[in-house]
Amino acid sequence: MNEVSQSAASQQVQELEREMGVDLLDRSKRPLVVTQAGHLFADYCRDILRRKEEFDGALAGLKQALEGTVRVASIYSIGLSEMVQLEQEYSRRLPLAKLDIQYLRPEKVVSAVLEDQADLGLISYPESSRDIQVIPWRREEMVLATAPDHPLARKAAEIQGAIAPGELEGLDFISFDEDLPIRREIDRFLRDRGVTVNILKHFDNLRMIMEAVAQRMGVSILPARLMREEIRQRRLASIRIAGAELYRPLGIIHRKRKRFHQVAQAFLDLLREKRAPEAA
């Protein structure tokens, strides 16, 4: 039984008896009779086996809960470097879980969440709807982006302050595609201040716009927070616009009444912890 011979089993029982200093079996009788100490030891062993089964079951459940994949859809301009940091922190907290991040246009992020292809979405100018729940995440200050040697950059440095909105009149401008919410907000900002710019080029992602500005093709209005590395490398300059209350709101979206599994909830909690200050 259990692939143990009778002699081996007898030797193991005798070894246990020597260690405990009691007889587990009464060998004076035939067949052998289990002593009171033997019954006590048998109960103890059964309890250990039961608790081992409970432990194995609980551990399997815990591993299952902490394993799995969180599907995240994000707009491009959230920032690759920030997402890498989030992934590293999340991996430290839940080493068995995985993050599957897709970078998409804003309308594609919404579609991915609605069609349950993503558990969470990261998007600018989020809007709640019958099926979409919005969790405010952060507000990012928008500033004028120029090449470091642009006349407005030199002027801002000289006055050590912001420039007036009218200074943008007639400038070559690099903007976002017309169907993006950030483009509509920038257009509204300029229109409300009676400023007309010459839109030379437009792109669907912030990285292309920053590169065009760095190449002196024109100026743009961009989230200051995402320009930090380019400013550090002296490829771009960041200039505040006087009287401007211009911010890009970012939000976390998910389907209403969605029940998050533990790994998705853990990533949502991490995002909430990593909220940034409103102004860059």
KEKE-3310 file (N, C-alpha, C; in steps of 0.2 Angstrom, whole numbers, plus 5000, padded with zeros to 4 digits):
npx = (5004:5002:5015:5024:5034:5029:5039:5047:5037:5035:5047:5047:5037:5042:5053:5046:5040:5052:5056:5046:5044:5034:5023:5015:5008:5001:5010:5009:4997:4987:4977:4988:4985:4980:4987:4982:4990:4993:4981:4979:4990:4986:4975:4981:4989:4979:4973:4983:4984:4972:4973:4983:4977:4968:4976:4983:4972:4968:4979:4980:4969:4972:4983:4977:4969:4978:4985:4984:4978:4978:4969:4973:4969:4976:4978:4990:4998:4999:5011:5025:5036:5031:5021:5029:5036:5024:5021:5032:5031:5019:5022:5031:5022:5012:5018:5014:5004:4999:5001:4993:4995:4987:4990:4981:4970:4959:4945:4946:4950:4939:4930:4936:4935:4921:4917:4922:4936:4945:4949:4951:4952:4963:4962:4961:4951:4939:4922:4908:4895:4880:4885:4898:4909:4917:4933:4940:4957:4969:4974:4982:4993:4993:5004:5013:5023:5039:5053:5070:5077:5067:5059:5049:5052:5064:5060:5051:5061:5068:5059:5055:5043:5026:5019:5008:4992:4990:5002:5003:4997:4995:5006:5015:5008:5008:4997:4985:4975:4959:4948:4951:4948:4957:4962:4950:4948:4960:4958:4946:4951:4960:4951:4942:4950:4952:4963:4972:4980:4992:4989:5000:5004:4996:4994:4991:4996:5005:5019:5024:5020:5028:5041:5040:5039:5052:5060:5058:5047:5036:5025:5017:5003:5004:5003:5012:5018:5022:5033:5044:5056:5061:5063:5073:5083:5085:5078:5066:5056:5046:5033:5023:5006:4999:4986:4979:4969:4971:4970:4973:4962:4963:4957:4951:4943:4929:4918:4901:4895:4904:4912:4927:4941:4953:4966:4964:4958:4969:4978:4970:4970:4983:4985:4977:4984:4995:4992:4995:5002:4991:4996:5010)
npy = (4994:5011:5010:5006:4995:4981:4979:4991:5000:4996:4999:5013:5016:5011:5020:5032:5030:5029:5042:5049:5043:5034:5020:5017:5006:4991:4978:4966:4959:4951:4953:4967:4981:4997:5009:5021:5033:5030:5032:5046:5051:5048:5055:5068:5067:5066:5078:5086:5083:5087:5100:5103:5100:5111:5122:5120:5122:5135:5142:5139:5146:5159:5161:5160:5171:5181:5180:5182:5194:5211:5221:5236:5250:5264:5282:5288:5299:5298:5294:5285:5283:5285:5275:5263:5265:5263:5250:5243:5245:5239:5226:5223:5223:5213:5200:5189:5193:5201:5214:5221:5232:5243:5255:5268:5278:5291:5288:5275:5270:5271:5263:5251:5249:5249:5238:5228:5224:5229:5232:5244:5261:5274:5291:5307:5322:5315:5308:5304:5292:5283:5270:5271:5274:5287:5291:5304:5308:5316:5334:5342:5356:5366:5373:5385:5378:5379:5380:5381:5393:5401:5417:5420:5412:5418:5430:5427:5422:5434:5443:5435:5428:5426:5426:5436:5431:5437:5437:5426:5428:5425:5416:5402:5386:5371:5358:5347:5333:5337:5330:5327:5328:5337:5346:5353:5360:5368:5376:5382:5389:5398:5405:5411:5421:5429:5426:5421:5408:5401:5386:5375:5361:5346:5333:5316:5313:5317:5315:5317:5330:5337:5334:5341:5354:5355:5354:5367:5370:5376:5383:5376:5371:5363:5349:5353:5344:5333:5337:5338:5330:5333:5347:5346:5341:5352:5354:5359:5373:5379:5389:5399:5405:5421:5424:5412:5399:5385:5368:5351:5338:5322:5305:5290:5277:5265:5252:5254:5247:5237:5223:5221:5210:5204:5207:5218:5227:5230:5237:5248:5254:5257:5267:5277:5280:5286:5299:5315:5331:5346:5356:5357)
npz = (5000:4996:4990:4999:5008:5020:5030:5029:5033:5046:5052:5051:5059:5071:5072:5074:5086:5095:5094:5100:5112:5116:5114:5099:5094:5101:5103:5109:5106:5095:5081:5079:5090:5090:5101:5114:5112:5099:5093:5095:5089:5076:5073:5074:5062:5052:5054:5050:5036:5031:5033:5025:5012:5012:5012:5000:4991:4994:4991:4977:4973:4976:4968:4956:4957:4957:4945:4927:4915:4912:4902:4893:4885:4878:4874:4863:4868:4882:4886:4884:4892:4905:4905:4905:4918:4926:4922:4927:4941:4943:4940:4950:4961:4958:4952:4945:4937:4921:4909:4896:4884:4873:4861:4855:4844:4851:4848:4846:4857:4866:4859:4861:4874:4875:4868:4875:4874:4880:4897:4904:4899:4894:4892:4884:4887:4892:4891:4899:4897:4892:4893:4897:4910:4918:4927:4934:4931:4929:4927:4914:4911:4897:4886:4875:4863:4856:4845:4853:4849:4844:4841:4850:4861:4865:4869:4879:4888:4891:4897:4907:4909:4905:4888:4878:4872:4859:4853:4846:4834:4817:4816:4810:4812:4820:4821:4829:4822:4814:4819:4832:4850:4857:4847:4844:4856:4857:4845:4849:4860:4854:4845:4854:4859:4848:4839:4825:4817:4806:4800:4797:4796:4801:4813:4820:4832:4847:4847:4834:4832:4841:4836:4823:4828:4834:4823:4818:4810:4814:4827:4842:4853:4867:4879:4894:4902:4895:4887:4894:4893:4880:4882:4892:4884:4876:4864:4863:4868:4882:4884:4894:4892:4894:4905:4901:4904:4901:4900:4898:4901:4908:4909:4916:4909:4909:4906:4912:4926:4926:4932:4940:4939:4951:4947:4938:4946:4954:4946:4942:4955:4956:4946:4951:4962:4956:4951:4944:4948:4945:4937:4926)
capx = (5000:5006:5021:5029:5033:5027:5045:5048:5032:5036:5053:5045:5033:5047:5057:5042:5040:5058:5057:5041:5045:5028:5021:5009:5005:5002:5012:5007:4991:4986:4981:4990:4980:4982:4986:4979:4994:4993:4975:4980:4994:4983:4971:4985:4991:4973:4972:4989:4983:4966:4975:4987:4973:4965:4981:4984:4966:4968:4985:4978:4964:4976:4987:4972:4966:4983:4987:4979:4980:4974:4969:4973:4969:4978:4980:4998:5001:4999:5018:5028:5040:5026:5018:5035:5036:5018:5022:5037:5028:5013:5025:5033:5017:5009:5023:5011:5000:5002:4998:4992:4993:4987:4990:4976:4967:4954:4939:4947:4951:4932:4927:4939:4931:4914:4917:4926:4942:4950:4946:4952:4955:4966:4960:4960:4944:4934:4915:4904:4889:4875:4888:4905:4910:4924:4936:4945:4964:4973:4974:4989:4994:4994:5008:5016:5029:5043:5061:5073:5079:5062:5059:5045:5056:5069:5056:5049:5067:5070:5054:5055:5036:5021:5018:5001:4989:4990:5009:5003:4994:4999:5012:5015:5006:5008:4991:4982:4970:4953:4943:4953:4946:4962:4962:4944:4949:4965:4954:4941:4955:4962:4945:4939:4955:4953:4969:4972:4986:4993:4990:5005:5003:4993:4996:4986:4999:5009:5026:5025:5020:5034:5046:5039:5041:5059:5063:5057:5042:5031:5024:5011:5001:5005:5004:5019:5021:5025:5038:5050:5063:5063:5066:5079:5088:5086:5075:5060:5055:5040:5031:5016:5002:4996:4978:4977:4967:4971:4972:4970:4960:4964:4953:4951:4936:4928:4911:4898:4893:4909:4915:4934:4944:4958:4972:4962:4957:4975:4981:4966:4972:4990:4984:4974:4990:5000:4989:5000:4999:4987:5001:5017)
capy = (5000:5017:5009:5005:4988:4980:4980:4998:5003:4994:5002:5020:5017:5010:5026:5037:5028:5031:5049:5052:5039:5031:5015:5018:5000:4986:4972:4960:4957:4949:4957:4973:4986:5004:5012:5028:5037:5029:5036:5053:5053:5047:5061:5073:5066:5067:5085:5089:5081:5091:5107:5104:5101:5117:5126:5119:5125:5142:5144:5139:5151:5165:5161:5161:5178:5186:5179:5185:5199:5217:5224:5243:5254:5271:5286:5288:5304:5297:5294:5278:5282:5284:5268:5259:5265:5259:5242:5240:5245:5234:5219:5222:5221:5207:5197:5184:5196:5204:5220:5221:5239:5245:5263:5269:5285:5291:5285:5268:5268:5271:5257:5245:5248:5247:5231:5223:5222:5232:5233:5251:5265:5281:5295:5314:5324:5309:5310:5299:5291:5278:5264:5273:5278:5291:5292:5309:5306:5322:5339:5344:5362:5367:5379:5386:5374:5382:5378:5385:5399:5405:5424:5420:5409:5423:5436:5425:5422:5441:5445:5430:5428:5423:5430:5438:5427:5440:5436:5420:5430:5424:5411:5395:5382:5363:5356:5340:5332:5341:5326:5325:5333:5342:5351:5357:5364:5373:5380:5386:5394:5404:5409:5416:5427:5433:5424:5417:5406:5398:5379:5372:5354:5343:5326:5313:5311:5322:5314:5320:5337:5339:5333:5346:5360:5355:5355:5374:5370:5380:5382:5372:5372:5356:5348:5354:5338:5328:5340:5338:5327:5338:5353:5345:5341:5359:5353:5362:5378:5379:5396:5400:5411:5425:5423:5406:5393:5379:5362:5345:5333:5315:5301:5283:5275:5258:5251:5254:5241:5231:5219:5220:5205:5207:5210:5224:5232:5232:5242:5254:5257:5260:5273:5282:5283:5290:5305:5320:5338:5349:5360:5354)
capz = (5000:4995:4988:5005:5010:5027:5034:5029:5037:5053:5054:5051:5065:5077:5073:5077:5093:5098:5094:5104:5118:5117:5109:5095:5093:5106:5099:5113:5104:5088:5077:5083:5092:5091:5108:5114:5109:5092:5090:5096:5083:5069:5073:5072:5055:5048:5054:5045:5029:5030:5033:5019:5007:5013:5010:4993:4988:4995:4987:4970:4972:4977:4962:4950:4957:4955:4938:4922:4911:4912:4895:4894:4879:4879:4868:4862:4871:4889:4887:4884:4898:4911:4905:4907:4925:4928:4921:4932:4948:4944:4940:4957:4966:4956:4948:4941:4932:4915:4907:4889:4883:4866:4860:4850:4843:4856:4847:4846:4865:4868:4856:4864:4881:4874:4865:4880:4871:4885:4904:4906:4894:4896:4886:4885:4886:4892:4891:4901:4892:4895:4894:4899:4917:4918:4933:4932:4932:4930:4922:4912:4909:4890:4885:4869:4862:4851:4845:4858:4846:4841:4844:4856:4866:4867:4872:4886:4893:4892:4902:4912:4911:4900:4882:4877:4867:4853:4850:4841:4828:4810:4816:4807:4818:4819:4826:4829:4817:4816:4822:4839:4855:4859:4842:4845:4862:4855:4841:4853:4864:4849:4842:4859:4860:4842:4837:4819:4816:4799:4802:4791:4796:4807:4814:4824:4838:4849:4845:4827:4832:4844:4831:4818:4831:4835:4817:4817:4805:4817:4834:4844:4860:4869:4887:4896:4906:4890:4884:4899:4890:4874:4885:4895:4878:4873:4858:4863:4874:4884:4886:4896:4888:4899:4906:4899:4909:4896:4903:4895:4906:4906:4913:4915:4907:4909:4905:4918:4930:4925:4938:4939:4943:4956:4944:4935:4951:4957:4941:4943:4961:4955:4942:4956:4966:4952:4949:4944:4950:4939:4933:4925)
cpx = (5004:5014:5026:5028:5031:5033:5047:5043:5033:5042:5052:5041:5037:5051:5053:5041:5046:5058:5052:5041:5038:5027:5015:5005:5006:5003:5011:5001:4991:4979:4983:4985:4983:4981:4983:4983:4994:4987:4976:4985:4991:4978:4975:4987:4985:4972:4977:4987:4977:4968:4979:4983:4970:4970:4982:4978:4966:4974:4983:4973:4967:4980:4983:4970:4972:4987:4982:4982:4975:4975:4968:4973:4971:4979:4988:5001:5001:5007:5021:5032:5036:5023:5023:5036:5030:5019:5027:5035:5023:5016:5028:5028:5013:5013:5020:5006:5003:4998:4999:4990:4993:4987:4986:4974:4961:4948:4940:4948:4944:4929:4930:4936:4924:4913:4920:4932:4948:4946:4946:4954:4958:4965:4960:4953:4939:4927:4911:4897:4885:4879:4896:4905:4917:4926:4941:4952:4968:4972:4981:4989:4996:4998:5010:5022:5033:5050:5064:5075:5074:5061:5055:5048:5061:5066:5054:5055:5069:5065:5053:5047:5032:5021:5010:4998:4990:4997:5008:5000:4998:5004:5010:5013:5006:5002:4990:4977:4963:4948:4945:4950:4951:4963:4956:4945:4954:4961:4950:4945:4957:4957:4943:4944:4956:4960:4968:4979:4986:4994:4994:5004:4999:4994:4991:4989:5004:5017:5028:5025:5026:5040:5046:5041:5049:5063:5061:5052:5036:5030:5018:5009:5000:5005:5011:5022:5025:5031:5045:5057:5065:5066:5072:5085:5089:5083:5069:5060:5048:5038:5024:5013:4998:4988:4975:4975:4966:4974:4969:4968:4961:4960:4954:4944:4935:4920:4907:4895:4898:4912:4923:4937:4950:4964:4971:4961:4964:4978:4977:4968:4979:4989:4981:4980:4995:4997:4995:4997:4996:4992:5007:5022)
cpy = (5006:5016:5008:4998:4987:4982:4987:5002:5002:4998:5010:5021:5016:5017:5032:5036:5030:5038:5052:5048:5036:5025:5017:5012:4995:4980:4965:4956:4955:4949:4963:4978:4992:5007:5019:5033:5037:5033:5043:5055:5052:5053:5067:5073:5068:5075:5089:5089:5086:5098:5108:5104:5108:5123:5126:5123:5132:5145:5144:5144:5158:5166:5163:5168:5183:5185:5182:5191:5205:5220:5232:5246:5261:5275:5287:5293:5303:5297:5287:5278:5281:5277:5263:5259:5262:5252:5239:5240:5240:5227:5218:5220:5215:5204:5192:5187:5200:5210:5220:5228:5240:5253:5264:5276:5285:5288:5277:5265:5267:5264:5251:5243:5246:5240:5226:5220:5225:5233:5240:5255:5272:5285:5302:5316:5319:5312:5303:5298:5285:5272:5265:5277:5281:5292:5298:5307:5312:5328:5342:5351:5362:5374:5379:5382:5377:5379:5383:5392:5403:5412:5424:5417:5414:5428:5433:5424:5429:5444:5441:5429:5425:5428:5431:5433:5430:5439:5430:5422:5429:5419:5405:5390:5375:5361:5349:5339:5335:5337:5324:5331:5339:5348:5355:5362:5369:5378:5385:5392:5400:5408:5414:5422:5431:5432:5420:5415:5402:5391:5376:5365:5352:5335:5323:5311:5316:5321:5318:5327:5340:5339:5339:5353:5360:5356:5362:5375:5375:5380:5378:5374:5364:5355:5349:5348:5334:5331:5340:5336:5331:5344:5352:5344:5347:5358:5357:5368:5378:5386:5396:5406:5414:5424:5417:5401:5387:5373:5356:5340:5326:5311:5294:5281:5267:5258:5251:5247:5235:5229:5218:5214:5208:5210:5217:5229:5235:5237:5248:5258:5260:5267:5279:5285:5287:5296:5311:5326:5341:5352:5357:5359)
cpz = (5000:4993:4993:5008:5018:5032:5035:5033:5044:5056:5055:5058:5071:5078:5076:5085:5097:5099:5099:5111:5120:5112:5105:5094:5099:5102:5103:5111:5097:5086:5081:5084:5093:5098:5108:5111:5102:5089:5090:5090:5076:5068:5071:5065:5051:5048:5049:5038:5027:5029:5027:5013:5007:5010:5003:4989:4988:4991:4980:4969:4972:4970:4956:4950:4955:4949:4934:4919:4911:4905:4896:4887:4881:4873:4868:4867:4879:4891:4888:4891:4904:4911:4907:4915:4928:4928:4926:4939:4949:4944:4947:4962:4964:4950:4943:4936:4926:4913:4899:4887:4875:4866:4854:4849:4848:4854:4847:4853:4867:4865:4859:4871:4880:4872:4869:4878:4876:4892:4906:4900:4897:4891:4889:4884:4887:4893:4894:4897:4896:4897:4897:4906:4916:4925:4931:4935:4934:4925:4920:4909:4901:4889:4877:4868:4856:4851:4850:4856:4843:4845:4850:4862:4869:4871:4879:4891:4895:4898:4908:4914:4905:4894:4882:4872:4860:4849:4845:4835:4822:4810:4813:4813:4816:4824:4825:4823:4819:4820:4830:4844:4856:4853:4842:4851:4860:4850:4844:4857:4860:4847:4848:4861:4853:4839:4831:4818:4809:4801:4796:4791:4802:4807:4819:4831:4840:4848:4839:4827:4836:4840:4826:4821:4832:4829:4814:4811:4808:4824:4836:4851:4862:4877:4889:4899:4901:4886:4888:4896:4884:4877:4888:4890:4874:4866:4857:4869:4875:4887:4888:4892:4894:4899:4903:4904:4904:4899:4898:4900:4904:4911:4911:4914:4907:4908:4912:4920:4928:4931:4937:4943:4947:4953:4941:4940:4954:4952:4941:4949:4960:4951:4947:4960:4962:4949:4949:4946:4944:4935:4932:4928)
residu = (MET:ASN:GLU:VAL:SER:GLN:SER:ALA:ALA:SER:GLN:GLN:VAL:GLN:GLU:LEU:GLU:ARG:GLU:MET:GLY:VAL:ASP:LEU:LEU:ASP:ARG:SER:LYS:ARG:PRO:LEU:VAL:VAL:THR:GLN:ALA:GLY:HIS:LEU:PHE:ALA:ASP:TYR:CYS:ARG:ASP:ILE:LEU:ARG:ARG:LYS:GLU:GLU:PHE:ASP:GLY:ALA:LEU:ALA:GLY:LEU:LYS:GLN:ALA:LEU:GLU:GLY:THR:VAL:ARG:VAL:ALA:SER:ILE:TYR:SER:ILE:GLY:LEU:SER:GLU:MET:VAL:GLN:LEU:GLU:GLN:GLU:TYR:SER:ARG:ARG:LEU:PRO:LEU:ALA:LYS:LEU:ASP:ILE:GLN:TYR:LEU:ARG:PRO:GLU:LYS:VAL:VAL:SER:ALA:VAL:LEU:GLU:ASP:GLN:ALA:ASP:LEU:GLY:LEU:ILE:SER:TYR:PRO:GLU:SER:SER:ARG:ASP:ILE:GLN:VAL:ILE:PRO:TRP:ARG:ARG:GLU:GLU:MET:VAL:LEU:ALA:THR:ALA:PRO:ASP:HIS:PRO:LEU:ALA:ARG:LYS:ALA:ALA:GLU:ILE:GLN:GLY:ALA:ILE:ALA:PRO:GLY:GLU:LEU:GLU:GLY:LEU:ASP:PHE:ILE:SER:PHE:ASP:GLU:ASP:LEU:PRO:ILE:ARG:ARG:GLU:ILE:ASP:ARG:PHE:LEU:ARG:ASP:ARG:GLY:VAL:THR:VAL:ASN:ILE:LEU:LYS:HIS:PHE:ASP:ASN:LEU:ARG:MET:ILE:MET:GLU:ALA:VAL:ALA:GLN:ARG:MET:GLY:VAL:SER:ILE:LEU:PRO:ALA:ARG:LEU:MET:ARG:GLU:GLU:ILE:ARG:GLN:ARG:ARG:LEU:ALA:SER:ILE:ARG:ILE:ALA:GLY:ALA:GLU:LEU:TYR:ARG:PRO:LEU:GLY:ILE:ILE:HIS:ARG:LYS:ARG:LYS:ARG:PHE:HIS:GLN:VAL:ALA:GLN:ALA:PHE:LEU:ASP:LEU:LEU:ARG:GLU:LYS:ARG:ALA:PRO:GLU:ALA:ALA)
# end
